[in-house]
């Protein structure tokens, strides 16, 4: 079953994909479905003996280009519709023990090209209004496969959180005539208190309003609604800034940091969002200390009101120091 049901109390759609209950869950390393298929071994989802990076359709998709009819009939109070969309898996490396942080800047630059290509291709599909690129990393996030990979969802509408972001950006533009993300970048660069990495084209910072202790946003320094609007030198800089943030995370507590990485960019619904949209990447790691996680409990999960136990200026300073240690270790 793949269907979407409308919540009339919030105005949001919820997707149901019951078949995903049977998806692969933390298999032994020797049976990883994202490894290359080796001669004489059990076939994997990647039918080749070696690869660089791979994109393929998710075997257990939440959304499908051929979802079939909804199980429940649509009514005025409870609308339903087929779970249309696309779900893809992006495998970063054939090395099972690798992470995105462990990849070279050259390979991260190649991944950026891959992201841009998939964004353009999926955006051109009828019925796709938002292309969402993300990575879930670590068991603390709920990851079911350890092999380094991310995902791409092509949604039939703009997801709720991303829509609220766009509405706020549109309100700011109506009030000031400016792009709110560029105003934020200018403010962060003005004193650098929350800046973690400053590149020529991108800046990484702990946001003033951080909901997670070590949350980091990587934002383009000029107006660029999507990856497709970045020049080659800007993509080079993005790869370098992204690499520094990733190795800084791992150096922070001395272990490979779990996180959710989400690419925010222009919707593909042709509704004129470009002036207020700004390409950026958001990282939300669950750790608040080396041994403690930030759980989404009553206030966050049920009220949507986040409470942060740390101060962004302090966590940014910790991350800056971690990045410096990681860069120094690279030079040894």
N, C-alpha and C positions, 0 to 999 in steps of 0.2 A: 504494500500500500504506500503510495506517495500522494498525499493530498494536503491542501492548505485550508485551514479553518479560520474564520474571522472572529475576533474577539470584539463584540459590540461595546464592551465596557471600557476598552482602551483605544479602539480604532486600529489595532494591529493584527497582522496575519501570523498564524503559527503553523509551522510545517510538521507533518506527521510522516515518519518513515519507519514503520515497525520492523521492516526487514533488516534494519541495521543492528538489531539486537544480536544477530548471529555473526557480526563482523569479527575479523581476526583480533585477538586480544593478547598482547605481550607474548608472542611465540618465542621459542628458543632461538638463539642467534643463528643456528644452523638451518632453521626453517623460515627465515625472514622472507616474506613475499616481495620485498623491495630489492633484494640482492639480484645480481645477474644470474641467469640460469646456466649452471655449470654442467658440462658433459657428465652424464652418469648420475646426476643428482635430481632431486625432486624439482619439477618445473616451477618457476616463480611467475609473478605478474609481468616480469620483464624478460621476454623471450629472446635473449641475446647473451653471448658469453662475456661481453664487456660493454661499458657505456660511460659517457661523460656526465650528461644530465638527461633526464627523461621526463616527459609529460604524458600522462595517459588518463583515460576516464576512470573515475573512482569505481571500484568493484561494488561498493556499498553506498551508492549516492543518495543524498537527501533529496535531491532534485533531479529530474530527468527530462530530456527532450521528447520522450515518449512515455509520460507518466501513467497513462490510462485514466479512466474516469474516477472521480472520488467515490469512496465507499458509502458516504452519507450524502443524501440529497441536499441541495442548496435551498434555503428558505430565506425570507426577508430578514429575520432576526439572526439566523445562523448561516451566512453565506459560506459555501465551500467552492473550491476550484481545484483542478489538477495541479500537482506539484511540479510545475514546469520550471526548468532551469538546467544548468550544467554544473557538474562537480568534477574537478580534475585534481590529480595528484602530481606534484612536482618533486622529483627526486633529485637532490642536490649533488650526490656523489655515489659511486658504486662502493665506496669504502663504508662498511657497516658501522664502524666505530667513530666516523667523522661527525662533525657538527658544522653548522654554518660558520661559527667563529673560527673553526680550524681551517676553513678554505682560504686560499690565497686571494689577494685583492683582484687578481686577474680572473679567477673563477667567480668571485662575487660579481664582478663587472659583467661576466657572461650571463649570470643569473638575472641581472637587471635587464639585459637584452631579451632574455626569454620572457620575463614578466611583461615587458612592453609588447612583445609580439602576441602573447596570449590575451592581453588586455585589448589590443586592437582587433584581433580575430573574434573574440567573444562579444565585444561591443557591437560588432556589425550584425549579430544575429537578431532576427525579429523576436520581440518579446523579452529581450534582456535590457533591464534598466540600470543595473549596477553590477560591476565586475569587482569582486572583493578578493584580494590576494592576502593570504595570512599563513602563519606558521604557529602551531602549538608545539611547544618543546618541553619535555620532561613529564615524569609521572605525576608530579604535583599539579600539573595542568589537566591531567587525564589522558595523556598520550597512550595510544594502544600499540604503536610501533616505534621502536627506538631509532631505526635507520633514518638518517637526516633527510627530511622532506617537509614540504609545505603543501598548501592546498589553494585552489581557486574555485570560488563559487560565483556563478552568474545568476543573479536573482531577477525575478520578474517585476520587482519594485525596489525602491531604495529602502534598505533595512532601517528600522526605527531609530537606532542611535545615530546612524549616519545622516538620517533625515533631520533629526534635531540639530545636529552640527551645522547642516546647510541652512536651516531656518535661522539659526543664530547669526551665521555669517551674512545672510541676506538682510537681516535686521540691522546689523552693524553697517553694511554698505548703504542702506537706505538713510541711516542717521548721519553717517560721516562721509559717504562717498568713497570709502577706502576698503581695502581687503583686510579683514580682521587678523588673518594669519600673518600678513606682512607687518601689521602694527605690533603683533606679539613678538615677532622676530626682532623688530627694531628696538622694542623695549628690553628684550632679553640681552641684546648685544650692548645696550647702553651702559650697563654696569657689570654684566658678566657673572652676577652672583649665582645664577642657576645654570650657566652654560657648562656643558661637559666636554664637547668637542666643537671647535669652530673651524669650518672648512671654507674654501673659496666660494662655493655655491650652496652649501648646506650648513646648518647649525643644529647641534644636538643639545637639548637642555631638559632639565627636570622642570615641568610646567609649574607656574606659580600656584595653580589649583590642583596639583597632583593628587589623584585619588589613591594611588599605590605608592609606598615609600620610595621605591627606586624606579618609578615610571620615567620614561624618556621619550621625547618627541624629536624626530629628525625632520626639519622643515626646510624647503627650498627658500633661498634668500631673495629670489625674484618671483614674480607671478608665473606659475606653471601649474595649470589645472591637473595635468596627468603626466605619467612617464613619457608619453609621446611628445610632450612640449619641452623636454630636456635636450640640450645639445650634448654632443659627445663629451666635451670637457666636463659638463655638469654631471653626466653619468659616471665619469671617472671619479669625480669628487664624492659623489654619493657612495660609490663602492668603498672609498677610503674612510669616510666618516662612519659608514655602517660597520666596517671592519673594526674601527677603533672602539665603537660602542660595545660591540660583541665581545672583544677580548677584555675590555674593561669590566664588563659584567662577570666574566669568568674569574678575573683577578680579584674582584671585590671580596669574596668570601673564600676563594681558593677552590671552588668547584664549578662545574659546568652549570650555569644558571638556567633554571627553567624560566619560560616566559611565554607570553602571547605576543607575536609581532603582527601588526595589521597595517596594510597599505591603504591610505585614504586618498581617493582621487575622484575626478569628475564623474558624475553619473552619466549613463549612456542613453538616457531617455529623451534627448533632444529638447529639454525643457529650458535651456538657456542658463544653466548653472555655472558656466565657465567664469564669469567675472568674480564670483564670490568663493570659488573653490580654489584650494591650494594643495598640491601634492605634498603629502607628508607621511611619515611612518611613525606609528605609536607602539612602544614597548610597555607591557604591563607584567613585570615579574611578580610572582606571588610572595617572595621572601621579604620579610621585614627585618629579620636578622639572619645570621648564618643557620640558626636552628629553629626559627619560628616563621610561620606563614601568616599572611594576612588572609583571614577567612572572610568571605562575604556572608555576614550573619544578618540579624534582624534589620538593622538600620539600612545596610547596603542592599541586601537581597530583597527585602520586603518593602522598604520605603524608597529605595533608590537614592538615599542620602548617605554619601560616603564620609567616613571619619578616618583621618590619617593620623597615625601615632608618631609620625616623624615630621621634620621641617624641611621643605624642599631645598633651602639654601644649604643645610647641613648635608643632606644626602647627595646633592650635586657636588659638593666639595669632596666627599668620599669617592664618588665615581670619577672625578677628575684625577684624584690621586691613584685610583686603580688603573685608569687608562695609562697614566704616566709609567706605572710599574710594568704594565703589559708591554708597552712600547720599548721600554728599556730592556726587557727580557728578549724581545724580538731581535735586538741589536747584538746581543751576546753571541 
